[in-house]
Amino acid sequence: MLIKTAVRGGGGAQTLLPLLLLLLLLIVPFNNAAAASNSSAKQQTLQTQSDSYFNPKLPPKSLSASKKFEGSSDLVDLRYHMGPVLSSPINIYLIWYGRWAASHQLLIKDFLLSISTSDRRAAPSPSVSQWWRTVSLYTDQTGANISSSVLVAGEYSDTRCSQGTHLTRLSMQQVIAAAVRSKPFPVDHKNGIYLILTSGDVTVQDFCRAVCGFHYFTFPSVVGYTLPYAWVGNSGKQCPEVCAYPFAVPGYMGGGGPGALAPPNADVGVDGMISVIGHELAELASNPLVNAWYAGEDPTAPTEIGDLCEGLYGTGGGGGYIGQVMRDREGRTYNVKGRRGRKFLVQWIWSPVLKACAGPNALD
């Protein structure tokens, strides 16, 4: 979303399984679960016996009677407003603002490089590239789909925090301007998007209070060009219970919630960032200049394809429940796989075909 709310819960028809079946799935190995599609069924059987589906907290029986509970609604008025989508191969230009550990940078880049279906080292199902297929269903007025080719085209490290350790929305654009002026990046009008990632010791206007990340476009008066960009911050030290949920939970939940889940890569802040990055990239691809795909009448506060599925990660999700996800033998939670054996937990995306939230780990 343009202003992502700080309160976070990240193909095939999304029908909710009966409660009894959901209970049984808690003890049935993952490779016995019904696949979301015939193509993914063969790959799912390769999953190890130690990984299994589980739901941190089952939805009430009254909700389980719904056939399409995962965010679906005939009232959602998601419309196309005739603007461009990112239909050409997408070049991501990364700006690392602040001090970053090399291991954290590699983890985030592994997620980004897992999106593209052109990678020969594609992960088994359910994968990050399959998750992006829902995003790729969106088209522009010519019928061109959002590209499934996503590359990390360049990186720039602003370790000295050239714009200070507190950024405003306007100074965020100055960060991009500094990167462009130093000429590590080309000005990529056609294919480029600019992704600013701030380290845990950098504060940002409205971060933790109202936003975990946002996307917009640069002003020519500041940067010299109109370029789509997104920002996501590391909330590990500042507000993990807000922006890294469900790897940390708010204190007000007490003992009534599902409890914090173990992050798939053992880092609450960066694993939480990855779900927000996925959310923002999906919306940036489908609404780069804030005149393409969104619901609502106000383009300055649109409801976008990630916002519609906030907090949903699997079958049965909604109403505060993240849905059916997976847990590995170390007890870490995930719902998609990436390159080099990585695992991630990312929220689902609104499907324009199903008129509901969708993800490759769907059970039905």
Secondary structure as UniProt FT lines:
FT   HELIX           19..25
FT   TURN            26..27
FT   HELIX           30..32
FT   HELIX           38..44
FT   TURN            45..46
FT   TURN            49..50
FT   STRAND          52..54
FT   HELIX           61..64
FT   TURN            74..75
FT   STRAND          78..80
FT   STRAND          90..97
FT   HELIX           102..114
FT   TURN            117..118
FT   TURN            120..121
FT   HELIX           128..136
FT   TURN            141..142
FT   STRAND          150..158
FT   TURN            159..160
FT   TURN            162..163
FT   STRAND          166..167
FT   HELIX           169..181
FT   TURN            189..191
FT   STRAND          192..198
FT   TURN            200..201
FT   STRAND          203..204
FT   TURN            205..206
FT   TURN            208..210
FT   STRAND          213..217
FT   HELIX           220..223
FT   STRAND          228..233
FT   TURN            236..238
FT   HELIX           240..243
FT   TURN            245..246
FT   HELIX           251..253
FT   TURN            254..256
FT   TURN            264..265
FT   HELIX           268..286
FT   TURN            288..289
FT   STRAND          293..295
FT   TURN            299..300
FT   TURN            305..306
FT   HELIX           307..309
FT   TURN            310..311
FT   TURN            319..320
FT   STRAND          324..327
FT   TURN            329..330
FT   STRAND          332..334
FT   STRAND          336..337
FT   HELIX           339..341
FT   STRAND          343..344
FT   STRAND          349..351
FT   TURN            352..355
FT   STRAND          356..358
FT   TURN            360..361
//
